[in-house]
Amino acid sequence: MNFIAKYFPNAVTMQDEFVQATGETLYMTFVTAVVAGIIGMAIGVGLIVTQPGGILENRVVYNILDKIVNLCRSIPFVILLAVIAPLTRLIVGTAIGTTAAIVPLVIGSAPFYARQIQNALSEVDRGVIEAAESVGSGPIAIIFRVYLKEGLPDIIRSSVLTLISLIDLTAMAGAIGGGGLGNLAINVGYSRFENDVTIAAMLIILVLVFAIQLIGDLWARKVDHTA
Amino acid sequence: MTNEAIIQLKDIDVTFHNKGQTVTAVKNVSLTVERGDIYGVVGYSGAGKSTLVRVINRLQRPTAGTVEVNGQDILALKPKELRVARTKIGMIFQHFNLMASRTIADNVGYPLKGGDLSHEERQQKVAHLLDLVGLTEKAADYPAQLSGGQKQRVAIARALANDPEILISDEATSALDPKTTSSILELLKRLNRELGLTVVLITHEMEAVKEICNKVAVMDDGEIIERGDLVTIFSRPEKPLTQDFINTATQVDQAREKIFKQARTLGLDDHHRLVQLQYVGASTDAPLITELYKRYGVVSNILYGNVEILQDTPLGNLIVVMTGDPDKLTAAWQYCQDAGITVTHLQPTDPEVA
């Protein structure tokens, strides 16, 4: 503890704030991951099945999804936060706070995840899809029993990537009023010249990222039977 | 074996449009496969064989024509009906197309998922199928742990899960070594015999057709250029492409080439003729060479000989140098032809064969 007290003089007095901020970061990450995960997965699968040569080929739907994903991904997140504040107010009732941050986080990360899922699923061998069609599988069965099952190792890897970039986004959202470790690092640590707080917040985020990466890698390896 | 048509393709056209280019992969092809047939479709890659057979289970919708399988108009089926129809048409592929994320047992059981069978019935069925293809002990392994031949056996078991009446084999042995190819073909033949499975075998290797098919169609540039029962096609191929395929399969080509290279040492003249003799069925048994000597004093020196047994019918190929007086040689020639033997005079200087 002496070591911590010596190098983190301010942070050590703010344990409650750190616990709360970490909780907020995890909350934002978790809720966003679930919501953006479902939306992103749906769009990603939609892109794969409607793409030219897909099992439910549909040029119109594919182009619409593709354009939406590109559009959302082109807006810098910091600007997105400000631009969609009215929408956030409409959905959550306020544009400030942890829950309010979830709206831009979802809009910022779901398209990214959709693209990742599309990439992961496009690795599924077209021949395996054809084999499933040849034994009489319909589109729903092919999506759930072939695409999502065969693509699982890549889906896990993409999810890890998305989660890590999501933590990055929560820090940005936090800095402009969303709470969490980003808020602590910028609005406390940086603004008050308490650098140790900034570093402590960063270290916690690093631990979170490493933990996610490690778990993801192990899980992906466990379900991957290709080699 | 009944003569009932199980697959009837009529006037099939398949056209692809790609970036303003129109490619006709299959042109006006009609094909009838009878129940119990092992029907070979041979052709070089790009001839349209795969496209043609994909029409059978509508993995490929033809641009024109009609498809009847088991009395059902496949093109008129609604998506759900089509899926039911597909369960009765098994298919295996060149690259096996197994699911890497599932065990062998799960791969074989995949087509049964969502069906009427209980979990136990499904397991029993999978065990039976694995036994059928001889892979019982691999049930818990993953495809990555298997050899090519084993993977194809798994694919065959999967294709049979719904008790299909037809099995389409799309270049299923093309990625396998010759020995494994033989064992897979042997398995297909056994399934044909034991389960009455009708097999449509697509391949670019005439050897595969030779081993198990009873009928064969040769495809070139989207069209069937020649078809018939195996023995007829092998003994009297009409189109040059068919002859090509057959000569490769019987290795007569290589033999001829070698002999031609040595042609000078043969000392061919009016008294020595280089001749290829082809005979089918019973005429194989006649002691031809002895007969030629006894009757005409013509001595035959055998340079190459090969007998294929196709569908229990022997098909022989001999390349000999006949030696004798010119008029005797002509008489011997006539005798061979009268005996139902196809005689071809080989001339090494002939630019066509050289």
Chai-1 contact restraints between the chains, C-beta under 6 A:
chainA,res_idxA,chainB,res_idxB,connection_type,confidence,min_distance_angstrom,max_distance_angstrom,comment,restraint_id
A,G127,B,F93,contact,1.0,0.0,6.0,A-B,restraint_1
A,G127,B,H95,contact,1.0,0.0,6.0,A-B,restraint_2
A,G127,B,N97,contact,1.0,0.0,6.0,A-B,restraint_3
A,V128,B,N97,contact,1.0,0.0,6.0,A-B,restraint_4
A,V128,B,M99,contact,1.0,0.0,6.0,A-B,restraint_5
A,A131,B,N97,contact,1.0,0.0,6.0,A-B,restraint_6
A,S134,B,N57,contact,1.0,0.0,6.0,A-B,restraint_7
A,S134,B,M91,contact,1.0,0.0,6.0,A-B,restraint_8
A,V135,B,P111,contact,1.0,0.0,6.0,A-B,restraint_9
A,G136,B,R83,contact,1.0,0.0,6.0,A-B,restraint_10
A,G136,B,R86,contact,1.0,0.0,6.0,A-B,restraint_11
A,G136,B,T87,contact,1.0,0.0,6.0,A-B,restraint_12
A,G138,B,R83,contact,1.0,0.0,6.0,A-B,restraint_13
A,K149,B,S101,contact,1.0,0.0,6.0,A-B,restraint_14
A,E150,B,M99,contact,1.0,0.0,6.0,A-B,restraint_15
A,E150,B,S101,contact,1.0,0.0,6.0,A-B,restraint_16
A,H225,B,A100,contact,1.0,0.0,6.0,A-B,restraint_17
A,H225,B,S101,contact,1.0,0.0,6.0,A-B,restraint_18
A,H225,B,Y142,contact,1.0,0.0,6.0,A-B,restraint_19
A,H225,B,A144,contact,1.0,0.0,6.0,A-B,restraint_20
A,T226,B,A100,contact,1.0,0.0,6.0,A-B,restraint_21
A,T226,B,A144,contact,1.0,0.0,6.0,A-B,restraint_22
A,A227,B,A144,contact,1.0,0.0,6.0,A-B,restraint_23
